[in-house]
Amino acid sequence: MIGMLRYPMKQAPAFKDYLWGGERLVADYGKRTDMRPVAESWELSCHPDGPSAVENGPFAGQTLERVLREHPDFAGAAFAPGGAAGASGAGASGSAGTPGADGAGNAHGASGAQGAAETGGPPGGAAGAFPVLVKLIDAKQNLSLQVHPDDAYARERENSLGKNEMWYVADCEPGASLILGFSRAMGRAEIVEAIENGSILDDVNVVPVSPGDCFCVPAGLIHAIGAGIVIAEIQQSSNITYRVYDYGRTGADGKPRPLHIGRAADVIDTGLSAKNSSRGAAPLRHKGYAETVLAGWRYFRVSRLDISAGADSPAELRCGEASFHGLLVIDGGLSLLWAAPGAACAARAAPEETMPLAKGDCVFVPAGMGAYGLSGAATALLVTL
């Protein structure tokens, strides 16, 4: 019976209406919600602040978190239950306010890994929480300048995973930019003074971006998403953010949104930087698609798939026992094809099932499902542990 349950699960995302969001996730990415603005869609999530849900098959209507709690092997052998993810932070940070999502303390960062592979499995989470979260972000306005803690600090102070992230620029307006790190070395006292007097933007590194750029940035790197950018974000399953500058904006209560100066100063590392991992990367050629590795480290692995394959000869992928596959369509359209359990390959045999995937769609392929095919012309991100 378990074998029959291993099928691609299209995800229905959770939505966030943070004040800096826009309408592009609805207008351009087909998201179905009455929420306005729509700042984020949590496409593949087991986080309690916004779990995604399964749209199709015997698990339809259930959250992905419930499915994986009952079938942890669907996440894969690389997923080691019993560690520290998922719980959002409780307790005030250095200044006033509770660190958390962008509605109460912006949550976003550049993620990652510098593209270099690291050893070891993904860090565990509280009660075996699933360690990865995949989002789409529409930044109509600038997001706050912020920083995230690493695992050690987050476990001690927030009962949470830390937050290492990866940003893939799905689209952007001309002249759009990110803030990634400092332009010079600064000590803790100098950082606190700059935050308190509002001069912190004088010392940050502004990076112009184009569609297809990708930045892997670790916890501890100060950062911000600029206005006019749509980001696909892959991150640890954490909602802990320390805000350090917010352009004087007020929240729904009319009060300035709180800063988290003390804890931000604790975790900021001025020696960190981020590089564009999409530039200079040599793609791997496979049947029907090219794969460019964008991030490969112990938190997650992300590749861009550039797919061009007909229905009679689809691209061939295989989801083994080690990890699930998370597929997020960035542009174009696909058909996902798969055969009955035990069939040789969906690409070589008449598929029993076909799932259409449009721009913005996300699907969870359970570990051990085996071979499946992708036909169409599209760019997609493949997320694994």
Secondary structure, DSSP 8 states (H G I E B T S, - for coil): -HHHH---EEEE-EEE--TT-BSHHHHTT------SSB-EEEEE---TTS--EE-SGGGTTSBHHHHHHH-GGGT-TT--SSS--S----S--SSSS---SHHHH-----BS-TT----S-----GGG---EEEEEEEESS---EEE---HHHHHHHHSS----EEEEEEEE-TT-EEEEEESS---HHHHHHHHHHT-GGGGEEEEE--TT-EEEE-TT--EEE-TTEEEEEEEES----EEEE-TT-B-TTSSB----HHHHHHH--TT---EETTSS---EEETTEEEEEEEESSS-EEEEEEEEE-TTS-EEEEE-SS--EEEEEEEEEEEEEE-STT-S-TTTS--SEEEEE-TT-EEEE-TT-EEEEEEEEEEEEEEE-
